[in-house]
Structures are given as C-alpha cells and as structure tokens.
Amino acid sequence: MSKKKKATTTQDFSKYIRWFWMLFAGGVFFVILLFLLASWGAFGKMPDHTVLENPKTHLASEIISSDGKTLGKFYLNENRTPVSYDELSQNLVDALIATEDARFKEHSGIDPRGTLRAFFFLGKKGGASTISQQLARQLFVGVRSKGWDKYTQKIKEWVISIRLERQYTKEEIIAQYFNIYDFLNNADGIRSAARIYFGKEPKDLDLKESAMLVGMFKNSNLFSPRIRPKLTRNRRNVVLAQMYKYGYITEKVKDSLQKTALDLNYSPESHRDGVATYFREYLRAFMKDWVKKNPKPDGTTYDINKDGLKIYTTIDYRMQQYAEKAVQQHIPRLQAEFFDQNTPEKNPTAPFLELSRKEIDQLLKRKMKQGERWRLLKKEGKSDVEIEASFYKLAKMTVFKWIEGKAAEVDTIMKPIDSMRYYKSFLRTGMMSMDPLTGHVKAWVGGMNYRHFQYDMVNQGKRQVGSTFKPFVYATAIDQLHYSPCDEFPDTPFCIEKNKYGNPEEWCPKNANGENDYGGTRTLKDALAKSVNTITARLIDKVGPQPVVDLARNLGIKSEIPVVPSIALGVPEISLYEMVGAYSTFVNKGVYTKPVMVTTIEDKNGTVLYQFKPETRDVLSEETAYVVVNLLQGVTESGSGSNLKHDHKANRIDYRKIITGYPYKFKNPIAGKTGTTQNQSDGWFMGMVPNLVTGVWVGAEDRHAHFKSITYGQGASMALPIWGLYMKSCYADETLNISKEPFKKPKDLSINVDCSDVSEIINDDSRNSIPEDLDKF
C-alpha cells in the first residue's frame, strides 16, 4: 500500500516586507514633506538667509571708559551686549554642553539618539532639544506653543537648527545662545548676567558661577538666585553633577563645590545706579543730538537703546570711582554738621536763614509748581486747588537719608510739602576732573545720589563762583599791564566811583573781616592767596570789566557775565564744567582746549561712525598763563588752600572734625583757588597739577539754606576736602601717572615771579587758623 506524502506549505512574507518598506518610505517621505512644508512656510513664516545672518535682537549701546571698562549702557527693555566665543569662560561652555546637549559636537542640529529616546519614553527620560534647537526657538520661534501647534513648532525648530548649523560654526552657535538668553534683573545675555550677578566679565567666571548661570537656562523665573536661592543652588548642583557625569570635573571637585553657597555679588545695572550716573545722563543727551545729525547709510536714525553702539569716552573708570568715593566720604560728615546747626531749637526756619515764614511759604509754593508731582497731577486733569491740597496730605514715600555715612533709602509717611523742605536741607555737590593738555574729562560727579538728586551740578547747575573768578581779573591785568606777582598794592579801602563802567552807584567792596582787615601793602601773590577783595577791585578798575568778560568768553565761559566791576568778586553764575575748562587754559600754556567726553562711536560691527577732533584756540601767552599759575600756587602755600600742604597743629580748632581726610600733607606743587559766596551759600575749590585740573562745588539747592558761619561755609571747608581725598587716591594709584612735577616754566620769562625779597603783609590774628575767603558784595 502506498503512503501519501504530507503536503508542505511555505508562508509568504513578501507582502509584509513590501508593506514595511512602503510604510518606511512613506514615513521618510512624510518627514521630508514636513521639513519641506516647514521650510516653505506652511507652518508659519520662516527666517530667510539674511535674517539668519543678522538675527533681529535688540542690543544695548555700551558706554566704555578710557581704560576699557563698561561705565553703563543705554537700553529700554533689553540690556544685551553680545560677546564672542573667545570671551566666554571654558567653564561656561563645558557646563552648557554637559547639561543641555552632551552630543552637541557630534550632531548637525538634531540629535537622533535623543529624539528617539524622547519619542519612545514620551519625554520621561529627558527631552531631545539640542542647543541649536533651543537657539532657534529663542531667536525665531518664540515661546512654547500648545496643542497641535507644539508639533509644528518642533518641526520649525528642527529646520531652523539645521540651517543654523550650516550657517554658523559650533562656537558661534554657543556664543549666540549665551547672548540671547534673559537671566532676569536686566541681565539680558551672558555679559550682563556675569556683571550683574557676580560683578565679572564672562571670561572670568569660575566653575560654580558658570554652573549657576547655566542652570538658569532651564527656567530663569523658577531658578532665580535672588528670589529662590535654595532652589537655584540645587539646580546649580545638578549642573555640577552633569559635568562630573561627562568627565569635565572630578568627583572631588563636584562634592566640594556642591557644599558652597551661591556667593552672589549682585550689582544691578540700571539707569539710576552704578558708576558715573550723572555723566551717563549727560551722554544720553549728547547721543540723542548726535543721532539726529548722523543718520544711517539708509537714511534711518540710529536707536541708542537698540542698535548696540559702542561709545568710547574719556572717563577713567578708576578716577571716576575715586571721585565718587571722595564725595561719599566728605558730604555725609558735612551734612551731619549742617543738620546739627538746623535743629528746630537752633533754627526755627530750618533749613533756611534770612527768610520769614511767609517768604518760606512763598518759596515752597513756587517750587511746588515746578515739580514733577504738580506736572503729573496736572496731566491727570486736576485743578490747581486740588493739586496744592494734595501737598498737605500724608502719603507713603521713600526718601533719601545718610545712615552711618552711607546713602540709604527709608520708607516713611510724610506730607509732600514737608518732603520738599526735607530735601532742601541736603547739601549738593558737583565735581569734574580734566586733563588740561588733551581736554579729556577723567571724572564727572554731578551729585551724591542720582536716584534722588537728578539735577547735574557739573553741567546743568550754575552758581555764583565767588573768589574763583578772581584769577580771570588777575590774568587780564598781567596780560595787559605786564604785572608781576611781586608788584605791591595798598591794602586799604577802595571805591569805584558812581557811573564809571556803567555803575549806577559807588562800589566799595570790603575785605572778609571788614575794618580789621586792612593795613600796609600786599603783593599780588599774597593778595590772591588771601583773597583780598580791595586789591582785586583795584585791578578791575585798571583794566575795566569788558576785557575781563572778553577773556572769560575766550576761556570757554558761555554763561551770562554782566559788564560791571562787581564781577571781580564772583557775582556771575557759571557752571563747574565751564570753570574747569577755563582754569585748564592756565596750565595748558594759554591754549584753551574744549572739554572732550567722547572719543569714538562705533556701530555693532565695529565700524567707526564718529571720531572727535580737538577744538583749541590760543587765549593767553605762555608767559601770562605761567604767571597766573604761579600766583595760584601761593593759594596752597600760604593762603586759603594751605590745608593741602600744612598740618596746622597749633590751631585751637580740630581740623579733623571740620575737614575730612586732614591733614593731606601734599609735597608736590599745587595751584588752586578757593571760593566762597555771600552768606556761605556756595563753596568752591579749583585745584591744578601739571596734567590734571579738578573743580569742586558744594552748596544747598536754595541759596537761603547755608551754614551760619564762615568756619564751615567756606570753600576751604566745603569743597577743598573732596579735592584732597580724590587726589590722595589718584596719587596712591601709580598706574594713573598723575604728575607731582613742578609746572613747566617758559624759556624766556620776562616777568619776575620770585617774591622772596619782597616784604608781604601777613596777618597774625587767629582768623588765619582756618583760611577765610568770604566775598562781600
């Protein structure tokens, strides 16, 4: 019997294989189609080649000091200054790659492994966004979308990240990523973040500082070091752990750093804080004027808040700090004495003197209508009666106060009218320092606290200059009449008759101490050193007021100067800016050099847009200028500025209480002039060495608020100490090369300046223990 063979069947998998490849090809085609659709703009507008080359990010304009430091920035919402890859700390780069994209150097914008992992585990084991994708989102896509849009957004990120990888090097992508991120607190980009959180440049950040900033990339609102320091510290430690995981640091380094605190050095960068605030506001006005006159090649106007200009200034960062420190040292001590003299028991009309209560009310009402509060309420449609009534109602406010010698803000409840009176109790100050040879302004302090006192007393404020005007009279007399510092004049009462030089009445100026301040003769050098009014009056009578006004004009003073004899004693109201420029002419051999604040302006690409050209003119002969400087040296040798050189130990008054930093004991040649106006309303000091001229003014906002006596109210007590403290710091910093040399004498000097053989009147009464130079009008 024959056996049947079992039928064998073979399963056909060919159709499944065909389906697999069809699905695979379809998937690939679908992905390619999605990429093509995204690149064609189907899911939203995509950046073209030019936009990728020049991303539209707003860049702050940077103000740069003469020694290469950032003084501040101009910006509205984005305080961003880009840095190159070379300007980043390697710690930053390592921390970023370890935390955000470990295979950054291997992929071309999309990380396949990370993408598959995120797909299969639904993002539970980490996302798949590369640094390039995150940059694409920051630059061109925006905040994360929801719903279906989040998928199309991801596709757009992929496309743009691939384009970025083609357009830029890996290093450029990292630099852009650091530059674009918002670290909060006006810290836009890594440059601002490094400066604001740690007071450093990005290249100087250490390991744990870099880890903290990189940790903020996850969510700067959540991991904010000022609001949530503990959470931020934990996030920083995660970054350090990632760096250990990928071999950037050892376990020992990781463990030691994770135990440390954040150690912030928070240094906010705002328009009202930081260094050189008053100068920066002057510069803002300068730049607004400059951009109007210098349009872009396409005819549009530069935006100083967005176009990333670099403004190179003459301000020396070190000298600016020394100047601000000198003000902060002296003014609180002087203010404490002023407050002590103006308690209700000692002065019922404090801080005013010589005014009745009715006059004070009228003064405050006038100021009321000039203030910001009145302007804002008027804008709201309030009536004058309603606005005035609001000044007498209690309101919450934050006021300025000196606390233990430091500027502070205090929350209080006060009537606005009382706050006006309170602020009028504060002494103000202005200080400017300039190289007389180049005109470069090295330091500019317009007040002691810009947040609360925004009126700039260097350039905006004009006050009577007192005896600091006298050198202009002396210079005119020397230039016209060839006087010598050793020439003698009678130290007796003197009058200029009625109707001479347009005088409506006879003018008879008196010396500081009245009838007790006359006798014998004085040399011009001694007369200027002691600020003798009658001899200055004799000089202006000999040359006439008009030539003095003409000289002042040539010295750069544009403020109004009446053509009357009384200008000899400092009646004109002149800015500190003008006075420093004028005095610099004496040191610069009679050549006036207009003060310079900006040397170069560049656009964001480094193209030079502006370069300053010095403005100079010959005003005096070299001989006349030198003789004036020689006269002014007498002020610091034996006159009202002698505190700078001598330690008056025999005096009954404790100088250390009155004058901050005394004794100074400068040994080098110094020329200078103090100035004190009537009723001690203004104190001035103009000080000069061969390569630096510095002027200082101190006084209250209102002339009726002042010291009662000459002891505290003179220039030697109010202004000179700031100059002394500043110069001490400048000399201590040998990198500045501030001169200690004698003033250079002309080769052919025909005027005698050696007065050693000439007898001078030297008053031996106690008034010279503290030099007085009060000008009586």
Rosetta blueprint (number, residue, H / E / L):
1 M L
2 S L
3 K L
4 K L
5 K L
6 K L
7 A L
8 T L
9 T L
10 T L
11 Q L
12 D L
13 F L
14 S H
15 K H
16 Y H
17 I H
18 R H
19 W H
20 F H
21 W H
22 M H
23 L H
24 F H
25 A H
26 G H
27 G H
28 V H
29 F H
30 F H
31 V H
32 I H
33 L H
34 L H
35 F H
36 L H
37 L H
38 A H
39 S H
40 W L
41 G L
42 A L
43 F L
44 G L
45 K L
46 M L
47 P L
48 D L
49 H H
50 T H
51 V H
52 L H
53 E H
54 N L
55 P L
56 K L
57 T L
58 H L
59 L E
60 A L
61 S E
62 E E
63 I E
64 I E
65 S L
66 S L
67 D L
68 G L
69 K L
70 T E
71 L E
72 G E
73 K E
74 F E
75 Y L
76 L L
77 N L
78 E L
79 N L
80 R E
81 T L
82 P L
83 V L
84 S L
85 Y H
86 D H
87 E H
88 L L
89 S L
90 Q H
91 N H
92 L H
93 V H
94 D H
95 A H
96 L H
97 I H
98 A H
99 T H
100 E H
101 D L
102 A L
103 R L
104 F L
105 K L
106 E L
107 H L
108 S L
109 G L
110 I L
111 D L
112 P H
113 R H
114 G H
115 T H
116 L H
117 R H
118 A H
119 F H
120 F H
121 F L
122 L L
123 G L
124 K L
125 K L
126 G L
127 G L
128 A L
129 S L
130 T L
131 I H
132 S H
133 Q H
134 Q H
135 L H
136 A H
137 R H
138 Q H
139 L H
140 F H
141 V H
142 G L
143 V L
144 R L
145 S L
146 K L
147 G L
148 W L
149 D H
150 K H
151 Y H
152 T H
153 Q H
154 K H
155 I H
156 K H
157 E H
158 W H
159 V H
160 I H
161 S H
162 I H
163 R H
164 L H
165 E H
166 R H
167 Q H
168 Y L
169 T L
170 K H
171 E H
172 E H
173 I H
174 I H
175 A H
176 Q H
177 Y H
178 F H
179 N H
180 I H
181 Y L
182 D E
183 F L
184 L L
185 N L
186 N L
187 A L
188 D E
189 G H
190 I H
191 R H
192 S H
193 A H
194 A H
195 R H
196 I H
197 Y H
198 F H
199 G L
200 K L
201 E L
202 P H
203 K H
204 D H
205 L L
206 D L
207 L H
208 K H
209 E H
210 S H
211 A H
212 M H
213 L H
214 V H
215 G H
216 M H
217 F H
218 K H
219 N L
220 S L
221 N L
222 L L
223 F L
224 S L
225 P L
226 R L
227 I L
228 R L
229 P H
230 K H
231 L H
232 T H
233 R H
234 N H
235 R H
236 R H
237 N H
238 V H
239 V H
240 L H
241 A H
242 Q H
243 M H
244 Y H
245 K H
246 Y L
247 G L
248 Y L
249 I L
250 T L
251 E H
252 K H
253 V H
254 K H
255 D H
256 S H
257 L H
258 Q H
259 K L
260 T L
261 A L
262 L L
263 D L
264 L L
265 N L
266 Y L
267 S L
268 P L
269 E L
270 S L
271 H L
272 R L
273 D L
274 G L
275 V L
276 A L
277 T H
278 Y H
279 F H
280 R H
281 E H
282 Y H
283 L H
284 R H
285 A H
286 F H
287 M H
288 K H
289 D H
290 W H
291 V H
292 K H
293 K H
294 N L
295 P L
296 K L
297 P L
298 D L
299 G L
300 T L
301 T L
302 Y L
303 D L
304 I L
305 N L
306 K L
307 D E
308 G L
309 L L
310 K E
311 I E
312 Y E
313 T E
314 T L
315 I L
316 D L
317 Y H
318 R H
319 M H
320 Q H
321 Q H
322 Y H
323 A H
324 E H
325 K H
326 A H
327 V H
328 Q H
329 Q H
330 H H
331 I H
332 P H
333 R H
334 L H
335 Q H
336 A H
337 E H
338 F H
339 F H
340 D H
341 Q H
342 N L
343 T L
344 P L
345 E L
346 K L
347 N L
348 P L
349 T L
350 A L
351 P L
352 F E
353 L L
354 E L
355 L L
356 S L
357 R H
358 K H
359 E H
360 I H
361 D H
362 Q H
363 L H
364 L H
365 K H
366 R H
367 K H
368 M H
369 K H
370 Q H
371 G L
372 E H
373 R H
374 W H
375 R H
376 L H
377 L H
378 K H
379 K H
380 E L
381 G L
382 K L
383 S L
384 D H
385 V H
386 E H
387 I H
388 E H
389 A H
390 S H
391 F L
392 Y L
393 K L
394 L L
395 A E
396 K E
397 M E
398 T E
399 V E
400 F E
401 K E
402 W E
403 I E
404 E L
405 G L
406 K E
407 A E
408 A E
409 E E
410 V E
411 D E
412 T E
413 I E
414 M E
415 K L
416 P H
417 I H
418 D H
419 S H
420 M H
421 R H
422 Y H
423 Y H
424 K L
425 S L
426 F L
427 L E
428 R E
429 T E
430 G E
431 M E
432 M E
433 S E
434 M E
435 D L
436 P L
437 L L
438 T L
439 G L
440 H E
441 V E
442 K E
443 A E
444 W E
445 V E
446 G L
447 G L
448 M L
449 N L
450 Y L
451 R L
452 H L
453 F L
454 Q L
455 Y L
456 D L
457 M L
458 V L
459 N L
460 Q L
461 G L
462 K L
463 R E
464 Q E
465 V L
466 G H
467 S H
468 T H
469 F H
470 K H
471 P H
472 F H
473 V H
474 Y H
475 A H
476 T H
477 A H
478 I H
479 D H
480 Q H
481 L H
482 H L
483 Y L
484 S L
485 P L
486 C L
487 D L
488 E E
489 F E
490 P E
491 D L
492 T L
493 P L
494 F L
495 C L
496 I E
497 E L
498 K L
499 N L
500 K H
501 Y H
502 G H
503 N L
504 P L
505 E L
506 E L
507 W E
508 C L
509 P L
510 K L
511 N L
512 A L
513 N L
514 G H
515 E H
516 N H
517 D H
518 Y L
519 G L
520 G L
521 T E
522 R E
523 T E
524 L H
525 K H
526 D H
527 A H
528 L H
529 A H
530 K L
531 S L
532 V L
533 N H
534 T H
535 I H
536 T H
537 A H
538 R H
539 L H
540 I H
541 D H
542 K H
543 V H
544 G L
545 P H
546 Q H
547 P H
548 V H
549 V H
550 D H
551 L H
552 A H
553 R H
554 N H
555 L L
556 G L
557 I L
558 K L
559 S L
560 E L
561 I L
562 P L
563 V L
564 V L
565 P H
566 S H
567 I H
568 A H
569 L H
570 G L
571 V L
572 P L
573 E E
574 I E
575 S L
576 L H
577 Y H
578 E H
579 M H
580 V H
581 G H
582 A H
583 Y H
584 S H
585 T H
586 F H
587 V H
588 N L
589 K L
590 G L
591 V E
592 Y E
593 T E
594 K L
595 P L
596 V E
597 M L
598 V E
599 T E
600 T E
601 I E
602 E E
603 D L
604 K L
605 N L
606 G L
607 T L
608 V E
609 L E
610 Y E
611 Q E
612 F L
613 K L
614 P L
615 E L
616 T E
617 R E
618 D E
619 V L
620 L L
621 S L
622 E H
623 E H
624 T H
625 A H
626 Y H
627 V H
628 V H
629 V H
630 N H
631 L H
632 L H
633 Q H
634 G H
635 V H
636 T H
637 E H
638 S H
639 G L
640 S L
641 G L
642 S H
643 N H
644 L H
645 K L
646 H L
647 D L
648 H L
649 K L
650 A L
651 N L
652 R L
653 I L
654 D L
655 Y H
656 R H
657 K H
658 I H
659 I L
660 T L
661 G L
662 Y L
663 P L
664 Y L
665 K L
666 F L
667 K L
668 N L
669 P L
670 I L
671 A E
672 G E
673 K E
674 T E
675 G E
676 T E
677 T L
678 Q H
679 N H
680 Q H
681 S L
682 D E
683 G E
684 W E
685 F E
686 M E
687 G E
688 M E
689 V E
690 P L
691 N L
692 L E
693 V E
694 T E
695 G E
696 V E
697 W E
698 V E
699 G E
700 A E
701 E L
702 D L
703 R L
704 H L
705 A E
706 H L
707 F L
708 K L
709 S L
710 I H
711 T H
712 Y H
713 G H
714 Q L
715 G H
716 A H
717 S H
718 M H
719 A L
720 L H
721 P H
722 I H
723 W H
724 G H
725 L H
726 Y H
727 M H
728 K H
729 S H
730 C H
731 Y H
732 A H
733 D L
734 E H
735 T H
736 L H
737 N L
738 I L
739 S L
740 K L
741 E L
742 P L
743 F L
744 K L
745 K L
746 P L
747 K L
748 D L
749 L L
750 S L
751 I L
752 N L
753 V L
754 D L
755 C L
756 S L
757 D L
758 V L
759 S L
760 E L
761 I L
762 I L
763 N L
764 D L
765 D L
766 S H
767 R H
768 N H
769 S H
770 I L
771 P L
772 E L
773 D L
774 L E
775 D L
776 K L
777 F L
